[in-house]
Amino acid sequence: MLHPWTRLNWMSDEVGYGVVATRFIPKGTIIWALDPLDQVFTSDEVKKFGPQLWPTLERYSYVNGQGLRVLCWDHGRFMNHSCDPVSLSPGVDFELTVRDLQPGDEITCDYSSLNLEQDLECLCRSPHCRGKISKSQFAKLAPLWDRQLREAVQVVNQVEQPLLPWVKERALLERWASHPDELPSAYGHMTRKRDAVTRSAKNGVPSA
Ligand SMILES: [Zn+2]
């Protein structure tokens, strides 16, 4: 579930839809959390959907650290990539803002942390744009994301948190706020299982 102070917005013909803030949202806000309406699929379930649905699923879902495909039920599935993302995950099922958002600011994450099956061309226009988005960038970027997350988590108990009921680790947040080095690493989001929902380059079939 995305934070209630967000909405779907047509960004441009080039980018399509995106998600923007409707009010000021401070750094350290839980901007997204997995909730019971989100759908989580195993690779076997994805295979059974058949090839007609795979491109749609690939576009609107992501693969988590357990190799499961997550399809958000709300406008969370329209969150765009930025090479300078405002929303980062400490390797668990929620994301934190790592800087303040003003009304109208786009809420972005970094697709290189989502276990992409294929590299993507990047249109983010950030001064730090990498030009392409690749899973191979994850390891290099994770230390930077961890530093940003550990700074943001220190104020997690000082800002409004409407998504708190959906955070499984909510009992730990107070601890992490005062001991940010104990926050899990963004690396937790990297799929370690080789049998994750990946698509064979040869035949376009998800392999398990
Ligand atoms: Zn970029």
py3Dmol code that shows the C-alpha trace and the ligand (Angstrom):
import py3Dmol

protein = """\
ATOM      1  CA  MET A   1       0.000   0.000   0.000  1.00  0.00           C
ATOM      2  CA  LEU A   2       1.305   3.383  -0.941  1.00  0.00           C
ATOM      3  CA  HIS A   3       1.138   6.281   1.491  1.00  0.00           C
ATOM      4  CA  PRO A   4      -2.291   7.996   1.444  1.00  0.00           C
ATOM      5  CA  TRP A   5      -0.755  11.375   0.558  1.00  0.00           C
ATOM      6  CA  THR A   6       0.088  10.179  -2.957  1.00  0.00           C
ATOM      7  CA  ARG A   7      -1.784   9.909  -6.227  1.00  0.00           C
ATOM      8  CA  LEU A   8      -1.429   8.598  -9.752  1.00  0.00           C
ATOM      9  CA  ASN A   9      -0.329  11.289 -12.192  1.00  0.00           C
ATOM     10  CA  TRP A  10       0.267  11.458 -15.954  1.00  0.00           C
ATOM     11  CA  MET A  11       3.919  12.495 -16.093  1.00  0.00           C
ATOM     12  CA  SER A  12       4.545  12.791 -19.847  1.00  0.00           C
ATOM     13  CA  ASP A  13       3.978  10.941 -23.116  1.00  0.00           C
ATOM     14  CA  GLU A  14       7.521   9.593 -22.791  1.00  0.00           C
ATOM     15  CA  VAL A  15       7.232   8.366 -19.192  1.00  0.00           C
ATOM     16  CA  GLY A  16       3.486   7.635 -18.903  1.00  0.00           C
ATOM     17  CA  TYR A  17       1.966   7.446 -15.435  1.00  0.00           C
ATOM     18  CA  GLY A  18       3.835   8.023 -12.191  1.00  0.00           C
ATOM     19  CA  VAL A  19       3.068   8.642  -8.534  1.00  0.00           C
ATOM     20  CA  VAL A  20       3.325  12.085  -6.898  1.00  0.00           C
ATOM     21  CA  ALA A  21       2.970  13.455  -3.375  1.00  0.00           C
ATOM     22  CA  THR A  22      -0.234  15.375  -2.645  1.00  0.00           C
ATOM     23  CA  ARG A  23       1.166  16.976   0.537  1.00  0.00           C
ATOM     24  CA  PHE A  24       4.522  17.503   2.157  1.00  0.00           C
ATOM     25  CA  ILE A  25       5.947  14.091   3.126  1.00  0.00           C
ATOM     26  CA  PRO A  26       9.054  14.250   5.317  1.00  0.00           C
ATOM     27  CA  LYS A  27      12.191  12.132   5.163  1.00  0.00           C
ATOM     28  CA  GLY A  28      11.856   8.971   7.263  1.00  0.00           C
ATOM     29  CA  THR A  29       8.260   8.301   6.212  1.00  0.00           C
ATOM     30  CA  ILE A  30       7.196   4.746   5.405  1.00  0.00           C
ATOM     31  CA  ILE A  31       6.015   5.477   1.888  1.00  0.00           C
ATOM     32  CA  TRP A  32       5.107   1.904   0.884  1.00  0.00           C
ATOM     33  CA  ALA A  33       4.454  -1.321   2.787  1.00  0.00           C
ATOM     34  CA  LEU A  34       3.326  -4.741   1.618  1.00  0.00           C
ATOM     35  CA  ASP A  35      -0.288  -5.262   2.675  1.00  0.00           C
ATOM     36  CA  PRO A  36      -2.621  -8.280   2.551  1.00  0.00           C
ATOM     37  CA  LEU A  37      -4.246  -7.141  -0.717  1.00  0.00           C
ATOM     38  CA  ASP A  38      -0.944  -7.220  -2.612  1.00  0.00           C
ATOM     39  CA  GLN A  39      -0.486 -10.406  -4.598  1.00  0.00           C
ATOM     40  CA  VAL A  40       2.641 -12.544  -4.235  1.00  0.00           C
ATOM     41  CA  PHE A  41       3.299 -15.281  -6.804  1.00  0.00           C
ATOM     42  CA  THR A  42       5.743 -18.172  -6.928  1.00  0.00           C
ATOM     43  CA  SER A  43       7.533 -18.973 -10.178  1.00  0.00           C
ATOM     44  CA  ASP A  44       5.202 -21.971 -10.678  1.00  0.00           C
ATOM     45  CA  GLU A  45       2.155 -19.722 -10.396  1.00  0.00           C
ATOM     46  CA  VAL A  46       3.656 -17.258 -12.863  1.00  0.00           C
ATOM     47  CA  LYS A  47       4.307 -20.089 -15.318  1.00  0.00           C
ATOM     48  CA  LYS A  48       0.681 -21.206 -15.109  1.00  0.00           C
ATOM     49  CA  PHE A  49      -0.565 -17.736 -16.069  1.00  0.00           C
ATOM     50  CA  GLY A  50       0.875 -18.366 -19.536  1.00  0.00           C
ATOM     51  CA  PRO A  51       2.906 -16.212 -21.922  1.00  0.00           C
ATOM     52  CA  GLN A  52       0.107 -13.777 -22.724  1.00  0.00           C
ATOM     53  CA  LEU A  53       0.223 -12.391 -19.180  1.00  0.00           C
ATOM     54  CA  TRP A  54       3.994 -12.492 -18.611  1.00  0.00           C
ATOM     55  CA  PRO A  55       4.821  -9.108 -20.244  1.00  0.00           C
ATOM     56  CA  THR A  56       2.093  -7.361 -18.209  1.00  0.00           C
ATOM     57  CA  LEU A  57       3.211  -9.030 -15.013  1.00  0.00           C
ATOM     58  CA  GLU A  58       6.825  -8.155 -15.685  1.00  0.00           C
ATOM     59  CA  ARG A  59       5.907  -4.503 -16.294  1.00  0.00           C
ATOM     60  CA  TYR A  60       3.789  -3.996 -13.182  1.00  0.00           C
ATOM     61  CA  SER A  61       5.398  -6.291 -10.609  1.00  0.00           C
ATOM     62  CA  TYR A  62       8.825  -6.896  -9.123  1.00  0.00           C
ATOM     63  CA  VAL A  63      10.782  -9.845  -7.741  1.00  0.00           C
ATOM     64  CA  ASN A  64      11.607  -9.718  -4.036  1.00  0.00           C
ATOM     65  CA  GLY A  65      14.585 -11.129  -2.159  1.00  0.00           C
ATOM     66  CA  GLN A  66      12.886 -14.517  -1.837  1.00  0.00           C
ATOM     67  CA  GLY A  67      12.455 -14.761  -5.608  1.00  0.00           C
ATOM     68  CA  LEU A  68       8.688 -14.187  -5.377  1.00  0.00           C
ATOM     69  CA  ARG A  69       6.870 -11.874  -7.770  1.00  0.00           C
ATOM     70  CA  VAL A  70       4.932  -9.085  -6.019  1.00  0.00           C
ATOM     71  CA  LEU A  71       2.053  -7.293  -7.777  1.00  0.00           C
ATOM     72  CA  CYS A  72       0.826  -4.222  -5.875  1.00  0.00           C
ATOM     73  CA  TRP A  73      -2.930  -3.820  -5.967  1.00  0.00           C
ATOM     74  CA  ASP A  74      -2.905   0.003  -5.807  1.00  0.00           C
ATOM     75  CA  HIS A  75      -1.009   2.778  -7.632  1.00  0.00           C
ATOM     76  CA  GLY A  76       2.210   1.431  -6.097  1.00  0.00           C
ATOM     77  CA  ARG A  77       2.629  -0.551  -9.302  1.00  0.00           C
ATOM     78  CA  PHE A  78       3.034   2.727 -11.237  1.00  0.00           C
ATOM     79  CA  MET A  79       6.017   3.965  -9.231  1.00  0.00           C
ATOM     80  CA  ASN A  80       8.758   4.947 -11.659  1.00  0.00           C
ATOM     81  CA  HIS A  81      12.495   4.472 -11.493  1.00  0.00           C
ATOM     82  CA  SER A  82      15.003   7.211 -10.753  1.00  0.00           C
ATOM     83  CA  CYS A  83      18.767   6.941 -10.547  1.00  0.00           C
ATOM     84  CA  ASP A  84      18.350   9.324  -7.574  1.00  0.00           C
ATOM     85  CA  PRO A  85      15.380   7.611  -5.881  1.00  0.00           C
ATOM     86  CA  VAL A  86      13.473   9.061  -2.956  1.00  0.00           C
ATOM     87  CA  SER A  87      12.080   5.702  -1.799  1.00  0.00           C
ATOM     88  CA  LEU A  88      14.414   2.919  -0.684  1.00  0.00           C
ATOM     89  CA  SER A  89      13.894  -0.449   0.980  1.00  0.00           C
ATOM     90  CA  PRO A  90      16.097  -1.852   3.748  1.00  0.00           C
ATOM     91  CA  GLY A  91      15.667  -5.296   2.188  1.00  0.00           C
ATOM     92  CA  VAL A  92      12.292  -5.922   3.835  1.00  0.00           C
ATOM     93  CA  ASP A  93       8.668  -5.330   2.819  1.00  0.00           C
ATOM     94  CA  PHE A  94       8.531  -1.560   3.305  1.00  0.00           C
ATOM     95  CA  GLU A  95      10.187   1.504   1.824  1.00  0.00           C
ATOM     96  CA  LEU A  96      11.330   4.741   3.482  1.00  0.00           C
ATOM     97  CA  THR A  97      11.659   8.241   2.054  1.00  0.00           C
ATOM     98  CA  VAL A  98      15.296   9.294   2.196  1.00  0.00           C
ATOM     99  CA  ARG A  99      14.546  13.003   1.655  1.00  0.00           C
ATOM    100  CA  ASP A 100      11.608  15.375   2.005  1.00  0.00           C
ATOM    101  CA  LEU A 101       8.904  15.421  -0.683  1.00  0.00           C
ATOM    102  CA  GLN A 102       6.982  18.571  -1.590  1.00  0.00           C
ATOM    103  CA  PRO A 103       3.445  18.409  -3.049  1.00  0.00           C
ATOM    104  CA  GLY A 104       3.759  17.368  -6.708  1.00  0.00           C
ATOM    105  CA  ASP A 105       7.182  15.714  -6.287  1.00  0.00           C
ATOM    106  CA  GLU A 106       7.398  12.317  -7.923  1.00  0.00           C
ATOM    107  CA  ILE A 107       7.902   9.264  -5.716  1.00  0.00           C
ATOM    108  CA  THR A 108      10.542   7.060  -7.265  1.00  0.00           C
ATOM    109  CA  CYS A 109      12.449   3.912  -6.434  1.00  0.00           C
ATOM    110  CA  ASP A 110      15.479   2.285  -8.081  1.00  0.00           C
ATOM    111  CA  TYR A 111      14.537  -0.600 -10.357  1.00  0.00           C
ATOM    112  CA  SER A 112      18.063  -2.012 -10.173  1.00  0.00           C
ATOM    113  CA  SER A 113      17.088  -3.220  -6.672  1.00  0.00           C
ATOM    114  CA  LEU A 114      14.080  -5.168  -7.998  1.00  0.00           C
ATOM    115  CA  ASN A 115      15.846  -8.167  -9.524  1.00  0.00           C
ATOM    116  CA  LEU A 116      15.272  -7.111 -13.132  1.00  0.00           C
ATOM    117  CA  GLU A 117      15.372  -9.855 -15.712  1.00  0.00           C
ATOM    118  CA  GLN A 118      16.557  -7.535 -18.482  1.00  0.00           C
ATOM    119  CA  ASP A 119      18.426  -4.238 -18.514  1.00  0.00           C
ATOM    120  CA  LEU A 120      16.285  -1.162 -19.177  1.00  0.00           C
ATOM    121  CA  GLU A 121      17.087   2.150 -20.831  1.00  0.00           C
ATOM    122  CA  CYS A 122      16.692   4.956 -18.278  1.00  0.00           C
ATOM    123  CA  LEU A 123      14.658   8.108 -18.929  1.00  0.00           C
ATOM    124  CA  CYS A 124      14.892   9.547 -15.401  1.00  0.00           C
ATOM    125  CA  ARG A 125      16.803  12.759 -16.298  1.00  0.00           C
ATOM    126  CA  SER A 126      18.509  12.807 -12.917  1.00  0.00           C
ATOM    127  CA  PRO A 127      21.944  14.490 -12.982  1.00  0.00           C
ATOM    128  CA  HIS A 128      23.135  11.097 -11.677  1.00  0.00           C
ATOM    129  CA  CYS A 129      21.391   9.106 -14.406  1.00  0.00           C
ATOM    130  CA  ARG A 130      23.253   5.909 -15.237  1.00  0.00           C
ATOM    131  CA  GLY A 131      21.735   5.637 -18.728  1.00  0.00           C
ATOM    132  CA  LYS A 132      20.666   2.069 -18.181  1.00  0.00           C
ATOM    133  CA  ILE A 133      19.155   0.184 -15.274  1.00  0.00           C
ATOM    134  CA  SER A 134      20.608  -3.210 -14.493  1.00  0.00           C
ATOM    135  CA  LYS A 135      20.472  -5.740 -11.696  1.00  0.00           C
ATOM    136  CA  SER A 136      24.269  -5.793 -11.897  1.00  0.00           C
ATOM    137  CA  GLN A 137      24.321  -2.236 -10.436  1.00  0.00           C
ATOM    138  CA  PHE A 138      22.684  -3.421  -7.198  1.00  0.00           C
ATOM    139  CA  ALA A 139      25.848  -4.443  -5.337  1.00  0.00           C
ATOM    140  CA  LYS A 140      27.637  -1.191  -6.138  1.00  0.00           C
ATOM    141  CA  LEU A 141      24.678   0.984  -5.092  1.00  0.00           C
ATOM    142  CA  ALA A 142      23.575  -0.867  -1.951  1.00  0.00           C
ATOM    143  CA  PRO A 143      26.198   0.749   0.378  1.00  0.00           C
ATOM    144  CA  LEU A 144      24.983   4.221  -0.698  1.00  0.00           C
ATOM    145  CA  TRP A 145      21.348   3.195  -0.150  1.00  0.00           C
ATOM    146  CA  ASP A 146      22.227   1.774   3.280  1.00  0.00           C
ATOM    147  CA  ARG A 147      23.807   5.091   4.290  1.00  0.00           C
ATOM    148  CA  GLN A 148      20.716   7.006   3.132  1.00  0.00           C
ATOM    149  CA  LEU A 149      18.356   4.564   4.858  1.00  0.00           C
ATOM    150  CA  ARG A 150      20.269   4.646   8.142  1.00  0.00           C
ATOM    151  CA  GLU A 151      20.092   8.430   8.155  1.00  0.00           C
ATOM    152  CA  ALA A 152      16.358   8.394   7.368  1.00  0.00           C
ATOM    153  CA  VAL A 153      15.423   5.717   9.920  1.00  0.00           C
ATOM    154  CA  GLN A 154      16.711   7.923  12.758  1.00  0.00           C
ATOM    155  CA  VAL A 155      13.602  10.126  12.409  1.00  0.00           C
ATOM    156  CA  VAL A 156      11.148   7.303  11.727  1.00  0.00           C
ATOM    157  CA  ASN A 157       9.463   7.797  15.110  1.00  0.00           C
ATOM    158  CA  GLN A 158       9.281  11.573  14.771  1.00  0.00           C
ATOM    159  CA  VAL A 159       7.085  11.753  11.662  1.00  0.00           C
ATOM    160  CA  GLU A 160       3.514  10.687  10.943  1.00  0.00           C
ATOM    161  CA  GLN A 161       3.363   7.011   9.844  1.00  0.00           C
ATOM    162  CA  PRO A 162      -0.073   6.071   8.497  1.00  0.00           C
ATOM    163  CA  LEU A 163       1.313   2.824   7.014  1.00  0.00           C
ATOM    164  CA  LEU A 164       2.650   1.552  10.340  1.00  0.00           C
ATOM    165  CA  PRO A 165      -0.116  -1.095  10.776  1.00  0.00           C
ATOM    166  CA  TRP A 166       1.229  -2.875   7.657  1.00  0.00           C
ATOM    167  CA  VAL A 167       4.878  -2.952   8.707  1.00  0.00           C
ATOM    168  CA  LYS A 168       5.759  -6.403  10.031  1.00  0.00           C
ATOM    169  CA  GLU A 169       8.904  -5.044  11.694  1.00  0.00           C
ATOM    170  CA  ARG A 170       7.108  -2.143  13.452  1.00  0.00           C
ATOM    171  CA  ALA A 171       8.202  -3.329  16.906  1.00  0.00           C
ATOM    172  CA  LEU A 172      11.820  -2.880  15.774  1.00  0.00           C
ATOM    173  CA  LEU A 173      11.478   0.630  14.369  1.00  0.00           C
ATOM    174  CA  GLU A 174      12.160   2.359  17.675  1.00  0.00           C
ATOM    175  CA  ARG A 175      15.282   0.264  18.126  1.00  0.00           C
ATOM    176  CA  TRP A 176      16.460   1.019  14.574  1.00  0.00           C
ATOM    177  CA  ALA A 177      15.830   4.751  15.090  1.00  0.00           C
ATOM    178  CA  SER A 178      18.342   4.830  17.950  1.00  0.00           C
ATOM    179  CA  HIS A 179      20.601   2.077  16.533  1.00  0.00           C
ATOM    180  CA  PRO A 180      20.521   2.729  12.762  1.00  0.00           C
ATOM    181  CA  ASP A 181      23.460   0.384  12.122  1.00  0.00           C
ATOM    182  CA  GLU A 182      21.117  -2.496  13.036  1.00  0.00           C
ATOM    183  CA  LEU A 183      18.704  -1.648  10.202  1.00  0.00           C
ATOM    184  CA  PRO A 184      18.768  -4.505   7.663  1.00  0.00           C
ATOM    185  CA  SER A 185      20.742  -3.809   4.505  1.00  0.00           C
ATOM    186  CA  ALA A 186      19.236  -3.054   1.115  1.00  0.00           C
ATOM    187  CA  TYR A 187      21.138  -6.201   0.011  1.00  0.00           C
ATOM    188  CA  GLY A 188      18.272  -8.212   1.524  1.00  0.00           C
ATOM    189  CA  HIS A 189      16.274  -7.334  -1.549  1.00  0.00           C
ATOM    190  CA  MET A 190      18.679  -9.088  -3.893  1.00  0.00           C
ATOM    191  CA  THR A 191      17.419 -12.463  -4.990  1.00  0.00           C
ATOM    192  CA  ARG A 192      19.928 -15.048  -3.913  1.00  0.00           C
ATOM    193  CA  LYS A 193      18.072 -18.105  -5.111  1.00  0.00           C
ATOM    194  CA  ARG A 194      19.146 -18.989  -8.624  1.00  0.00           C
ATOM    195  CA  ASP A 195      15.693 -20.389  -9.293  1.00  0.00           C
ATOM    196  CA  ALA A 196      13.965 -17.033  -8.934  1.00  0.00           C
ATOM    197  CA  VAL A 197      11.317 -16.104 -11.450  1.00  0.00           C
ATOM    198  CA  THR A 198      13.641 -15.501 -14.330  1.00  0.00           C
ATOM    199  CA  ARG A 199      13.039 -15.614 -18.016  1.00  0.00           C
ATOM    200  CA  SER A 200      15.208 -17.674 -20.274  1.00  0.00           C
ATOM    201  CA  ALA A 201      16.851 -15.467 -22.887  1.00  0.00           C
ATOM    202  CA  LYS A 202      16.368 -18.252 -25.418  1.00  0.00           C
ATOM    203  CA  ASN A 203      12.700 -19.082 -25.238  1.00  0.00           C
ATOM    204  CA  GLY A 204      11.065 -16.315 -23.229  1.00  0.00           C
ATOM    205  CA  VAL A 205       9.686 -18.793 -20.686  1.00  0.00           C
ATOM    206  CA  PRO A 206      10.005 -18.073 -16.989  1.00  0.00           C
ATOM    207  CA  SER A 207      12.313 -20.680 -15.517  1.00  0.00           C
ATOM    208  CA  ALA A 208      12.094 -22.084 -12.020  1.00  0.00           C
TER     209      ALA A 208
END
"""
ligand_1 = """\
1
ZN
Zn 18.387 7.325 -14.735
"""
view = py3Dmol.view(width=600, height=400)
view.addModel(protein, "pdb")
view.setStyle({"model": 0}, {"cartoon": {"style": "trace"}})
view.addModel(ligand_1, "xyz")
view.setStyle({"model": 1}, {"stick": {}})
view.zoomTo()
view.show()
